């Protein structure tokens, strides 16, 4: 996805959450200083593959078959821990570093790419954690305009961003496990983010001409993000 396509949606997110792009840009600049351009050939196997997009909900433990049957497994944040404990190989971890940065560090040192995301609320984490990662396996992502080695594939939360990254690398089919848009234990802020994640996936499935099972039963109530095309 080109940034020109993503930008109107990003601006709607900023407005909806009361965020300031300045914070995202400051985080982007810190991440850019710590990283080199990512070699996309390290994710060449995503092209034309069936890709499991694994979220961190408790249900993932009961849905591991989705990941095991997939050609490629992309883990959002703590999903990487659940998968590794179940001896399911992770091909890419997507994280904004706030829950399990040690897992991300270990994965890069094992030669597994990690999409490390910088935004306005995690500048300190970026500066503290990313230097300990194997730079060769860090895919530096941002949600504002990318500069230097940073890249923007679209997406807002770790989970939906994982889907957008898989799409950008040419996945043939996206399947979902470990997702819970209706988790009653989350904060109001997190619930709002999950609502946006669903809307962004709804947009992505229309762009791909694909129907994601994770949206079954809620698709009729979803609206496209403002500014999407």
C-alpha positions in Angstrom: 0.0 0.0 0.0 1.3 3.4 -0.9 1.4 6.0 1.8 -0.7 8.3 -0.2 -3.5 5.7 0.0 -2.9 5.1 3.8 -2.6 8.8 4.8 -6.3 9.8 4.8 -7.1 6.8 7.0 -4.2 7.6 9.2 -5.4 11.2 9.6 -8.8 9.8 10.6 -7.2 7.7 13.2 -5.3 10.7 14.6 -8.5 12.6 14.8 -10.6 9.8 16.3 -8.1 9.2 19.1 -6.9 12.7 19.6 -3.3 11.8 18.7 -0.7 14.2 17.3 1.4 13.1 14.3 4.4 14.8 15.8 4.8 12.0 18.4 4.7 9.4 15.6 7.2 11.3 13.6 9.6 11.6 16.6 9.3 7.8 17.2 9.9 7.2 13.5 13.1 9.3 13.6 14.4 7.4 16.6 13.7 4.1 14.9 15.3 5.2 11.7 18.5 6.0 13.5 18.7 2.5 14.9 17.9 0.5 11.8 19.2 -0.3 8.3 16.9 -1.0 5.3 15.3 -4.4 5.6 16.1 -7.0 2.9 12.6 -7.9 1.6 14.0 -11.2 0.2 13.9 -12.5 3.8 10.1 -12.6 3.5 10.0 -13.7 -0.2 8.3 -16.9 0.9 5.1 -14.9 1.8 4.3 -14.4 -1.9 1.6 -16.7 -3.1 1.4 -18.4 0.3 -1.5 -19.1 2.7 -0.6 -17.0 5.7 -2.0 -17.4 9.2 -2.4 -14.1 11.0 -2.3 -15.0 14.7 -3.5 -12.6 17.4 -2.9 -12.8 21.1 -6.3 -13.7 22.3 -6.7 -16.8 24.6 -8.5 -18.6 21.8 -5.2 -19.0 19.9 -4.4 -22.1 22.0 -7.5 -23.8 20.6 -6.9 -22.6 17.1 -3.4 -23.7 16.5 -4.4 -25.9 13.7 -5.0 -22.8 11.6 -1.3 -21.9 12.0 -0.1 -25.5 11.5 -1.9 -25.8 8.2 -0.6 -22.4 6.9 2.5 -22.0 4.7 3.6 -18.9 6.7 2.8 -17.8 10.2 2.7 -14.2 11.3 2.4 -13.6 15.0 1.1 -10.4 16.5 2.8 -9.5 19.8 2.2 -12.2 22.5 0.9 -14.7 19.9 4.6 -15.4 19.2 5.0 -16.8 22.7 1.9 -19.1 22.5 3.0 -20.4 19.1 6.6 -21.1 20.2 5.4 -22.9 23.3 3.2 -25.1 21.1 6.2 -25.7 18.8 4.7 -23.8 15.9 7.4 -21.9 13.9 6.9 -18.2 13.5 8.0 -16.6 10.2 7.4 -13.0 11.2 6.5 -11.3 14.5 4.7 -7.9 14.5 5.1 -5.8 17.6 5.2 -2.3 19.0 7.4 -3.6 21.8 5.1 -3.1 24.7 4.5 -6.6 25.9 7.2 -9.1 25.1 10.3 -7.3 23.7 12.5 -10.1 24.9 10.7 -12.5 22.5 11.3 -10.1 19.6 15.0 -9.9 20.5 15.4 -13.7 20.7 13.6 -14.1 17.3 15.9 -11.7 15.5 18.9 -13.5 16.9 17.5 -16.7 15.6 17.1 -15.3 12.1 13.3 -14.6 12.3 12.2 -11.2 11.0 10.5 -8.9 13.5 8.4 -5.9 12.3 9.3 -3.4 15.1 6.8 -0.6 15.1 7.4 2.9 16.3 4.6 5.3 17.4 4.1 8.3 19.6 3.7 6.3 22.8 6.7 4.0 22.6 9.7 6.2 21.9 11.4 5.1 25.1 10.8 1.4 24.2 12.2 1.9 20.8 15.4 3.5 22.2 15.8 0.8 24.9 14.9 -2.4 23.0 15.7 -2.1 19.3 19.5 -1.7 19.8 19.5 -5.2 21.3 18.0 -6.8 18.2 19.9 -8.3 15.3 19.5 -5.4 12.9 19.5 -7.7 9.9 16.2 -9.1 10.9 14.4 -5.9 12.0 11.7 -4.6 9.6 11.2 -1.0 11.0 7.6 0.1 10.6 5.7 3.3 11.3 2.2 4.6 10.9 3.1 8.1 9.7 5.0 9.1 6.6 8.1 6.7 6.4 11.6 8.1 6.0 15.0 6.5 5.7 14.8 2.7 6.4 11.3 2.9 7.9 8.3 1.5 6.0 4.6 1.9 6.3 2.4 -1.0 5.0 -0.8 0.3 6.6 -2.5 -1.0 9.8 -2.9 0.3 13.3 -2.8 -2.4 15.9 -0.3 -5.2 15.8 -2.9 -7.7 14.6 -4.3 -5.8 11.6 -0.8 -4.4 10.8 0.3 -8.1 10.5 -2.4 -8.6 7.9 -1.4 -5.5 5.9 2.2 -6.6 5.9 1.3 -10.1 4.7 -0.8 -8.5 1.9 2.1 -6.2 0.9 4.4 -9.1 0.6 2.0 -10.9 -1.8 0.1 -13.4 0.4 -2.4 -15.4 -1.6 -4.8 -16.1 1.3 -5.1 -14.8 4.8 -6.4 -16.9 7.6 -7.0 -15.8 11.2 -6.5 -17.4 14.6 -6.4 -16.0 18.1 -8.6 -12.9 17.5 -11.3 -11.6 19.9 -12.9 -8.3 19.0 -15.4 -8.6 21.9 -13.0 -9.2 24.8 -14.9 -7.8 27.9 -11.8 -7.4 29.9 -10.1 -4.7 27.8 -10.2 -1.0 28.6 -12.3 1.4 26.6 -9.3 2.7 24.8 -8.3 -0.9 23.7 -11.9 -1.6 22.7 -11.8 1.5 20.4 -8.6 0.1 18.9 -10.2 -3.2 18.3 -13.1 -1.5 16.5 -10.6 0.2 14.3 -8.8 -3.1 13.7 -12.0 -4.7 12.5 -12.8 -1.7 10.2 -9.3 -1.9 8.7 -9.5 -5.6 8.1 -12.9 -4.9 6.4 -11.2 -2.4 4.1 -8.3 -4.8 3.4 -10.6 -7.7 2.5 -12.4 -5.5 0.0 -9.1 -4.4 -1.5 -8.0 -8.0 -1.8 -11.3 -9.3 -3.0 -11.2 -11.8 -0.2 -13.5 -12.6 2.8 -11.8 -13.0 6.1 -13.5 -15.5 8.4 -12.6 -13.4 11.4 -15.1 -10.8 10.3 -18.0 -13.3 9.8 -21.0 -12.2 11.9 -19.9 -8.6 12.2 -19.2 -7.6 8.6 -22.7 -6.2 8.2 -22.2 -3.7 11.1 -18.8 -2.5 9.9 -18.2 0.7 7.9 -15.1 1.5 5.9 -12.6 3.9 7.6 -13.0 7.5 6.7 -10.7 8.4 3.8 -10.4 4.8 2.5 -10.6 4.1 -1.1 
